[in-house]
Structure formats: C-alpha cells, structure tokens
Amino acid sequence: MSDAVYTLGVWRVIPGNEAAFVAAWEELGVIFGRLPQPPGKGTLLQSTSDPTLFYSFGAWPDLAAIQAMRDDPEAQEGIARLRALCTESTPGNFRLVAQA
C-alpha cells in the first residue's frame, strides 16, 4: 500500500513518573528534530484506564532513517532517559499495510 515506515513503542512507566516520562518524551522529540533525516510528528498516547501505560508512534522517511536514529548517541541517551522511568519498554519498526 505504501512505503511509509513507523516506529511504535509500548511503555510501562513506574507509577508516579508519568509527568516526568511525558517531559522526557517531548525532549526526545527535540533531539529527533535535529537528526539528518528527522521523523514526522510523533504521537504519545496514555491509557485512560491505566495511567502507567503509554504508546508512542511516528512516521519516518525510511528504514535507514530509523537505523540512523538508533545509531545516534544523543538519541540513544534520550531513549535511555525514557527507559529509566519504565518497568517495561518495547520498541518496534512497522510498515503501513492498510487504512480504513
């Protein structure tokens, strides 16, 4: 359907650290904006029934841009700050296959 690629993360935040997590995620967006191939606008969702559960996703130019982000030391430091606030974090790469 499309060549669009996305990153999607599932985050389980340590209770009481939700606001710090949101702030660190916004800081990571600034870091991503400085990358040579920055992503599109990112989205962070918080569960309405479990405030410690977050999902983040965003579109990237291509898989090479995602790999470059994962190789970037500053981006990795920003991601490490997020992970330090979590009991679980699961990143992944995805491609768009359908829309309804």
TABELNOR-V48275 format. One record per helix or strand of 3 or more residues. SS is the DSSP state (helix for helix, strand for strand). FROM is the first residue (numbers start at 1). TO is the last residue. Records with the same first field share a line. If there is no record, write none. Layout:
SS: FROM-TO  FROM-TO
This chain:
strand: 5-13  42-46  53-60  86-95
helix: 18-33  63-71  73-84
